[in-house]
C-alpha cells in the first residue's frame, strides 16, 4: 500500500512540473485529426478594471479567445506581438496579463488561448472523442488564424496608403513581421509558427524553454501511450487532477518548481478561475507529451528568424541550453532575474528584452 502511494505521489510531482516545461519523457502521440472549414467572427468584451480586452474568433469548428491590448498612442503603426501561453493546471492566456499591463508604451499585443484553453474567457472546450487534433500542429494552426485574419490585417490597416503600397512600416524600418514569444514547454508551437510563416513572423523569443536535447529528442511511443493512459484514467488520473487543482497544492508546487521566491495571490486566483473538469483535456495532452512525439531540430535549423532564449537565474536548466548556441548560429541566450515563469515573475525584465528586439 505504501508503495502504491509513493508511486501516485511521484506521478503528482511529474504532472505539475510538466505543466510548465517539457522534460525528458511524456506523451502519447495519438493523431487526433480534424480538418474543418475555417471562418472568422470576432467579438469583444472588456476585462474589469483593465486596458486588456477579451476577444473571440472562429478557427475551424472552435470558438477561440484571446487577450488583446491596443497599441499605446504613437505606436499604432508598429508590428504586433504574439504571446503563446504555457499549458498546465489552471493556465490560459491570463499568464500574460502582468506583462501586458506592465508594457505601457506597447505596440499591439495578442495573447491567444490555445485550443481547449481559455474556457473562463468564453472559448470552447475540447472533447477528444468528438473533435480530433494533431499536436502541436493544431495549436499552431489556431494561432496562425489569429495572426493571418486579425493581427496582421489590423496592422496593415493602421499603415498609411503609401506605406501599404511600398510594404514598409513608417515607425520601423525592420520589416513587417511580428514577434512571437512562447513560454516553457510550448516552445514547439513558437518554433513551428516561425518556421511555417517566415513573412509574418520576424523574430522568436523563447522563455524558460526546454533544453536543446529535450526539444530534439522524440519520446518513445510506448512511453507516450503509458503516460496518456494514466492521465486519462478516471481513477488514478482523476484523483491526481482533483488533488492538484486545489488552491493549496497549486501554491505548494508553484513555489517548489516555478517561482524564485513565492507565487502571489493573483496567480492563485487566476488559476482557480480557469480550473474545471472540461479544462483538463489540453493539460492531459500536453503533460502526456504530445508536443514531444518528434524532434524539432529540422525546424530550428531551417527557420530564417533569429531566436532569443531567456532563462531565469534560478533555472537549473540554464547551462543545458548552451547547446542551442553551438547548434544554431542565429541564436542568442540571456539570463534575467526569476526562475521558470519569467513573464509573470519579472515582466519588466522580459519587456526590456522585447524592446531590444525592436518591439
N, C-alpha and C positions, 0 to 999 in steps of 0.2 A: 504493500500500500504506500509506504514511504517513497519507494522508488517511482511509482506512478505519479505521485505529487511532485517529485523533483523534475521529472520529465515535463509535466504540464507547466511548472514554473519557468523552466528554461524556454519552453515554447512561447510563453507570455513575453519573456525578455526579447526573444527574436522578433516577434510581431511588432512590438513598439519601436525597437531600434530600427527596423526596416521601414517604418513609416516615413523616415526622412532620408535614408541613404541606402543604396543597394550594396549589399555585402558580397561575399564570395559564393553565395548559394541562394536559392529561392526559385520558385515558379513553375507553373505548368503552361507550356505553350499550346493550349487548345485554341485552334484558329477560329475564334468567334467571328464569322464572316457576315458582313451585311453591306450591301451597296444599294442605297435607295436614292430617290430624287432629292436634290438639294434646293431649298428656297431660302429667302431672307425676309425676315419680318421683325424689325427692331422696335421694341417698346421700352419706355424709360420710366423708372421710379427713382425717388431720391432717398438715400440713406439719411436717417435723422442726424441733425447737427453736423453735417459733413459736406465738403465740396466734392466728395466722391459719390458718384451715382451708380445704381444697379440697373443694367440694361439687359434686354433679352434679344436673341436672334435665333433663327432656324438653321440647323445643319442637318441635312438629310431628314430623318424622321425624329430628330431630337430637338426639343426646345432647350437651348443653352443660355447661360447667363454670363455676364462679365462685369467687372468693376471698371468704371471709366472716370478719369479726371481730365477735364478740359484744360487746354493749354493756358498758361498764365499770359496776361497781357504782354504783347510783343513777341510771343513765341508760337503764335497760331500757325505760322508757316513752317515750323520746324518738324523734323521727322519724328514719327511716333515711337514709343517704347512698348514692347510686348512682354509681359511678365508671366512666366509659367510656374504655377504653384506646385508645392510638393503634394503627394498623395499619402494619406495616413488617417488615423482615427481623428475625426472631428475637423479635418482640414479641407479647405477650399481656397478660393481666391482671397478670402479675408486675410490670409497670410501676408499679403502685400499692403494692407491698409496703412501700417505705420510708415512705410516707405513713401507711399503715395501722398499721405498727408504731410510728411516732412519735406517733400520736394516742393518748395513754394514757387520757384521760378521755372516751372516744369514745361516741357513740351507735352503733346497729348500722350496719355498713358492708358494702356488697356491691360487688364488682368483677367483673362478668360477662365471660366470654370471648365475643367476638363469633363468629358462625357461621364455622367454618373455622379459628379460632384456639384456642389453649389445648390443643393436642394433647398436650403434656407433662403436662397436668393430667387427661388422660383423655377429652377431648372428641373428637367425631367430626371427621374430615377432611371437607373439602368438595370434591366432584368435580363440576365444572360440567357435564360431559356426562351425569351421572346425576341430579343434583338441581339444579333451577333456582332462582335467587334474583333478586330485584329489589334494586337498590341506590339509596339507603341503606335502603329500606323493610324489607327482610328482616332487616337487623341491628337496626333499631328494634323490630321485632316480637319478636325474640328477647329483647331487654331488657324489653319490656313483659310478656312471660310471667313473667320473674323478678320484676318488680315486682308484678304482679297476682296471682300464685299463691304467692309465697314472702315477699317483703319486706313488703308491706302486710298480708297475713294475720298474719304473725308480730307485726307492730307492733300490730295490733288485739287479738291475744290477750294482749298484755302489759298492756293497759289494764284498769282495774277495771270491773266491770259497770256502775257508774254513769256512768263516763266514756265507755264504749262507747255507752250509751243516749243521752247528750247530744252525742256526737260530738266531744269535746274531749280534748286531751292534758293530763293533770294536771301534767306537768312543763314544759309550754309552752302559752302562750296564743296562739301564732302560727299555728295551723291544723294540719291533719293530713297535708299533702303532704310528699314527700321532696325532698331536694336532689339534683340531677343535676350532676355535674362531668364535662365532656368535654374531652379533650386534643387539641390540634392540629387536624389535618385531619378529625377525627371530629366536629367541631362540628355538621355537618348532622344527625348522629344525636341529639345533645343537643337541638338546636332542634326536631326533629320529635317527640321524646319529650315536650317541654314543650308544644308546640302541640296535640298529639293527646290529652294527658292532663292537662288543667288541674286536675282534682280530686286527682290522685295526685302530680303534680309541682308543688311550690310555688315553687321557685327554681331558677335555672340559672346555673352558673358555667362559663365557657369559658377554658381556659388555653392561651396561645400559639395562639389561633385564627387562621384565615385573615383577610385584610383584608375589609372590607365589600364592596369592589369584587369581590374574588375569589369571595365566597360568594353574590353576587347576579348573577354573570355566568356564563352557561352556556358550556361548551366546545363548539365546533362538532363535529358528528357525524363529519365526515371525519377530524378530528384525533384524536378518541377512538378511532376504528377503527384508525388507524395506530399509536397508542400501544399498544393492546391486542395487535395482531398482533405487534409487536416483543417485548413481554413474554412472549407465549405461544410465540414461535419456539423450536423445540428447539435451534437452533444459537446465534443471537445472544442470545436471551433466556436460554437455558440457561447459556451461558458467562458472561453478566453476573451471574446469580444465584450461580453456582458461585464466582466471584471475590468477590462482595460478602458472601457468607456466611462467609468465612474470618475468623478472630479478628482478624488484623492489619488487615484492611480495615474491619471493623466499628469497631475502635478509631480508625483514621485518620479516617473520615468522621464518627464521633460527635464527635470533638474538633473537626473542621472546621466542622460545621453545628449541633451540638446543645448542647454544653456551653460555659458561660462560661469554665471552666478546662479540666479534662480529665476524661474518664469514669473511673470506678473499676472495679476487677476484678470486683466483684459484678455490675455492669451487663453486662460481657462474658460472665461465667459464665451469667447468666440467659438472655441472647440465644442463646448456643451451645446451651443445653438445648432451646430451642424450635425451632431451625432443623432443617428436614428438607425433602425434596422435596415431601411432601404438604402442608406448611405454606405453600407458595408461592402457592397459588391465591388466597387473600384478598389477599395483597400485590399480585398481578397486577391484581386487580380495583380495589383502591384506587389504586395508582400509575398505572393506566391512566386514572383519572378518573371512574369510575362514580358517585362521590358528587357530582360537579360537572356532571352532564349537564343540570342545570336550575338556575334561580335559587331561592334560599330566602328571597327578600325578603318574599313573602306571609306565610310562617310567622313571620318575625321581627316583622313589623308587626301581625300578628293575635294573637299569643300574649299572654296577660294577665300572665305572670310577669315579675318583674324579672330583669335579666341583669347579671352581673358579669363583665367581661372583664379577664383578668390577663395582663400582658406581663412579660417579663424585661428587666432593664436592658440586657442585651447583644443584645436582639432588634431588628434594624434596621427591622422592620415596625411597631414601636410607634406611630410617628407616623401611619402609614396606617390605623390602627384608630380614629382620632379620628372618622371618618365614622360609625361606629356611634352615637356620642353625638349627632351632628347629625341623624341619621335616625330614631333611636329615643328617645323621651322617657323610657323606663323602663330605661335602660342606664347603668351606671357603669363607668369604666375606672380601673385602678390598675396600678402597676408595683412589682415586688419584685426582689430580687437573683436573678440567674440569667440563662439565655438562652432556650432553646427546649424544655427538658424540666423545667419548674419543679417538678412534684410529686416528681421524683427528685433534682434538684439542691438544692432548697430546700423540703423537705416541711414544716418548721416554719412557714415563711412562708405556705404555702398553707393549712395548718391554722388559722393565726391568722385568715385571711380567712374560712374556713369558719365559725369561731366567731362572727365579726362578723355573719354571715348568720343566726345563731341556731341553728346546728347544732353 
